[in-house]
């Protein structure tokens, strides 16, 4: 291969095209050599290839240029400080630690959605803080590191964020394609009014408004306006494409009420207490308990004296239409409970080897709410609407995914996951 580059680099003159062609002929690889006169040197001087007619067009190097300015009586220009991105200290997602010899993918094209390129950091940027926090928690701050658990979290977050990003792009494409000329004009007018309102609400000075938006939202002025425009387009799309497909009738409300009737018309409940003392060998204790009840002591006081667990509270029972007679206890208890009101206790009775007292500690009667209660109707209608909205939205999404042009979601997801994992090393 010809190697005249090293020679040319050392020359400060500009070469004419004919001179370069002549040089390549003279010293070209495999080319013929000119006959040399006896006693002539075999070396060629660089000047032999210079175009003397262009000497005045020679570019000076920085040192020669400064010397020329000083000789001419001019002041040297101040040196500009050029930005060096590697000297910046920031806290962005790109601040990853890389050991010598390692490589990290900063960003990469992972696919396209409706013709728009999709880059990895569009997916990873919004979840960067969460990923960093999980990495510290599971890998760096614990021993042994739980790398597999971090991987599962990363995959879940990437999958969710990628799907949201693709769907959002499909929403916006559909929304913009559906706009009529009149709607486009209206959108432009709305955004112009929004700009004026944002500035007016923040003191009327654009610079101050822009700085305040940056502090509040973490977005610059154009990014914030773009976000507002996108949200408006998506809301409008939902209203036009999804809400008309949601139908609800009175029968739907009535059917849901009957299915949830126990929630709106709950059964009353009764809390029962019970004291059981083994009959044999406890005559004195049994007589004392009887005397305490006769003296007017409450069930709680007597149960505490008798050292009954849970202060004698037995259980909580649902009551049917017939009251206490409908509770699910053995029948022999019901006869002793009959006629008791809250705070009342039965007389002592024996069952098997025990002497027993039962008490109605309290009865709870929750509020009954019928179908014609406005608050109940509003709650049921809201629940039905949410269900229908979710179903209609899912149908709309499926239609967008079928009609949209985008790369395979699984393949895009795997590319993003690979890039993300390159930024987080196991056991680092």
N, C-alpha and C positions, 0 to 999 in steps of 0.2 A: 504494500500500500504506500502511496506517496506520502511523504512526511515533510511538507513544506510549511505546515502550520506553525511549528516552533520558530522558524525563521521569520515568518510574516509577523508573528506576535511581537517580536523584538523591534520591529520597525515602526517609527513614529510618523512616517509619511503615509498618505493615502495612495493606493496603487491604482493605476489605470487598468481596465480590463485587458487591453493588449499586452501590457507588461506582465500581468499575472499569467496569461496564456503562454507568453514566451518563457517565463520561469518554469512552468510545468513541463514545457518541451525540453528545456535544458537539463532539468534534474529529475524528470519523471522516472518512475520505476519501470525498468525494462526498456527504457528509451535509448536511442543511440547517443553516443557522446561525440561532441564536436572535436575535430582534430586539433591538437595543441601544437603550437610552435615550439621549437626546441628552446628549452630554457624557460618557458612560461610556467607560471604556477598553476596548479590544478584547482585552487580555491576560487570561488566567485564571490565578489563583494556584494553586500546587500544593495549598495548604491547602484549596481549594474541593473537592478530591476525597478528603480524609482523613476517616476515620471517627472522630469525636471520642470515641466511647464506648470505643475501644480504645487510647487514649493510654498507659494503664498497661502495655500489652503490648509496647511498643516495645522492640526489641533494641538494646542499646548496642554501639557499635563497640569494638575492643580498647582504645583510648586512654581512652574514656569509662568503660569497665568498670574499668580500673586506677585511675582517679581516684576512682571511687565506693568502691573497696575501701580506698584510702588514707584518705579522709575518714571512713570507718566504723571505722578503727583496725585493719584486717586487714593481714597481710603478703602481699605479692604472691607468687603461686605461681611456682616455678621453671619456666623455659621448657623444654619437652621438645625434644630433638634428634630430628627426624624423619629417617628413612632417605631418602637420595637416591641411587637406583641409579646415576645418572650420575657420582657422585663416587667410586664404588668402583673400585679397580684390581684386576683379576683377570686370570687367564690362561686363561680359558675360550675355547671356540670362537667366542663372540660378540665377542671382541676383534678386530674387523676394522677396518682403517683406511679411513676414508671421507673423501674430499676434498669441499670445499664444492660443493654441487650434485649430488653423487652419491647414489644410494640403494642400500641393501643390504637384502635380505630376511633378517630375523633368524630367522624360523621360519614354517612354513606347513603346512597340511593337504595331504598329497599323495595320500591315498587311504584305504581302509579294508580291514581283514582280519577276516572273520567278525563284522562289526559294530563292531569297535574302530577308532577313528580312528588313522591313522598319520601322524606329523608328520616333517618333513624332518630335524629335528635328532636324531631317534631313529636315523636312518640315518647322518648325518654325524658325530654326536658321537663314536662309537667309533673312527672313522678320521680324526679331526681332526688328531691329532699327526702321523700319517703324511702326510696331505695338506699340512700346513704345512711339514714337512721337505722334501717333494718340491718344493713351490713355491719355497722358499729355494734349493734346489740347482739347479733348472732355470730359474728365471725371475729371481730377484733377484741371485744370486751368479755368474752367467755372462753373458758378452757374446759374441754376441747372445743374448737370452733364447730358450730352447727352449719356447715356449708350447704348440706343438702336441703335443710329447711329454708335457708336463704334463697337457694335456687328455686324452690317451689313458690315462694312469695314473689320473686322476680318474674317468673313465668306467668303467674296469675295477674300481676299488675300490668305487664306488657300486653297480655291478651285483651284485658279489659280496655286499656287505653287505646290500643290499635283499633279495636272494634268501634269505640266511640269516635275516633278520628275519622275512620272511613265513612261511618254513617253520617257524621256531621258534614263531610264533604259531599256526600250524595244528597243530603238534604239541601245544601246550598245550591248545588248544580240544578236540582229539580226546581227550587224556588226561583232562581234567576231565569231559568228557561220558561217558567210559567208567567213571568211578568209581561203585561201588555205595555205598549208605548206610554199610555197614560199612567200606569202604575210606576213605570221607571221614572217619569217626571215627578210623580208624587214622592217617590223614595228620595230623589235628589233634594227636593224641597224640605222633606223631613230632616234629612241629615244636615242641611244648612241651618235649619232652625235649632237643631240639637247643638251644633257648634256654637251658635250664639248664646244659647242657654247655659252651656257649660262654662263659657267665658264669663257671662254675666253673673252666674252663681258664685264665681270665684274671684270677684273683685273687678271684673271688666278688663283685666289686663291679660293678654294672651300668654305671655311668658310665665306669669304667676299661675295661671290656670294649668298650663302644661306641666309645671313643676309639681303642683298639687296632685294632678292625676297620676304622675309618676310615683309620688309618695303613697297615695291611696291604693292604687291598683297594680303598681309595678309594671306599667305599660307606658310607652311613649304615646304622644298625641294621636298619631295615625293608627297605631295598634288598638288603642282604646275605641276610637271611632269605628274601626273595622269590626271590632267585637260587638259593638252596639248594633251596627248594621246587620251583621250575621244573625244576631238574636232576633231582631225584628223580622227578618226574612223567614226564619224557622218558625216563629210564632204564627206568622201569616200563613205559611204553608200548612201548619197543623190545623188551623181554623178552616182552611179551604178544602183540604184533602181528607182530614180525619173526622172532625166533628160532625159533618153532614152524614156520616155513616153510623153515628151513634143514635140509636132509637130506644126510648124507654117508655113503658106504659104503666098505668096504675096497677095492672095485674102483676107486673114485675115487682112493684113495691110491696103489694099485699103478700105475694109469694115469699119474699125474703123475710117479711115480718113474721109470718107463721113459722118459717124455719128457725127464726131466732126468738121465738116467743118467750122462752125461758129467761132470756136476757132482759126483756122488757116487762115481763110479768113473773118475777121470781116467786117461788113458794116461800111462805114464812118459815122460820126455823125456831127451834126450841133448844135451849142449852139445859141439860139435866145434870143433877148432882147425885152422888150415891155414896152412902156410908155402909160398909160391910164389916161386921165383927163376928168372928167365929163364936158360935153360941156356947159351946162347951168350955168351961173354965173361965169365962169372962162375965160372970153374972154382975159383979160390981161395976165393971166398965159399962155394961149395957144399961144398968140402972142409972148411972151417972149421966149418960147421954140422954135418956128419957127425961131425967130431971132438968137438964139444961134446955131441952126443947120446950118443956112445960113452963120453964121460967121465962121464956121468950127470947132466948139466945138465937141468933141467926144460924143458918146452915153453915156458912163459912166459918163462924167462930167454933161451932161444935166440931166440924171436920178438922180444923186445925188442932183442937185439943185432942181429938182421937188419932192424930197423926196419920191422916188419910192422904195418899199421894195427890199432888195437884190441887190441894185444898178442897178435895172432894168432887172436882169437876169430872163428870163422866164422859160426856160426848155432846156433839151438836147434831140435831136430827131435823130433817125436812118434815114439814107438816102438810098434809093434804087438806081437802075440803072439810073433813071431820075433825080437824085440829089434832090434838095429841093422840087421839085414837088411831090416827093414820101413820104414826111414826113406826119405823122398823125396829121394834124391840120385842122381846118375848112377851106373849100375851099375859103372863101372870104379873108383869110390871104394869100393864095398862090399867088394870082394875085399881091399882093403888095410886096411879097418876090422875085418874079421872076426877075432874072437879078442881084440880089444883091450879092456882094462878101463880104468876111470877112472885118469887120469894117465899112460897109456901112449901111445906115438907109433909110427907105422908107419915102416918103412924108406923111404928115398928112392925115388921112382919118377918116370919121365918120362911126360908127357902133352903132346903137341904140342911147343911150344917152351919148356915150363917143366919144372923139377925140383920135385917136390911132396913134402911131408910132411903127413900128417893125424894128428890126435891126439884121443883121447876125454878131454876136460877134466873132465866130471862127468856123472853119471847121476842124475836125480831120479825117485824113485818115490813119488808122493803116496799118502796113506792111502786105502784102499778102504773104502767104507761101504755096506753092503748094506741092503736094504729092512727088515730086522728089527732094525736099530739103533734103539733107542728115541728117540734124539735126532733121527734122520732122520724117523721117523714123526711126531714132534711138530711138526717144521718143516713137513712136507707137510700135515698136518692143519690147522695154523694158516693156511697159505696158502690151502687150499681153503675154510676157514671165512671168511676175509676176502673172498674172491671171492664166495662165496654171500651173505654179509652185505651186500656192496655191491649185488649184484643185487636181493636182497630189499628192501633199503632204498629202492632206486630205484623198484621196483614200488610200494612203500607210498607214496612221495612222489607218484608219478603219480596214485595213487588219491586222496590228500589234495587235490591240486591240482584234480582233477576235481570233487570233492565240496565243496571249500571255496568260500566266498563272499568274493571279494576283487576289487578293481579291477584293470584290465589292468596287468600287470607292466611292460610297455614304457612305458605312459603314466606310471605312477608314477616309473619310472626317469628319464624325461625331465624330469619336474617337479623331482626332487631334483637332477639335474645342472644344470638352469638356476639353481636357488637356490645351489648350490655355486659355480658360475662367477661369480655376482654378487658373491661374497666375495673372489674372486681376479681381479684385473684384469690384463690383458695389458700388459706393459711398465711396470707401476707401480714 
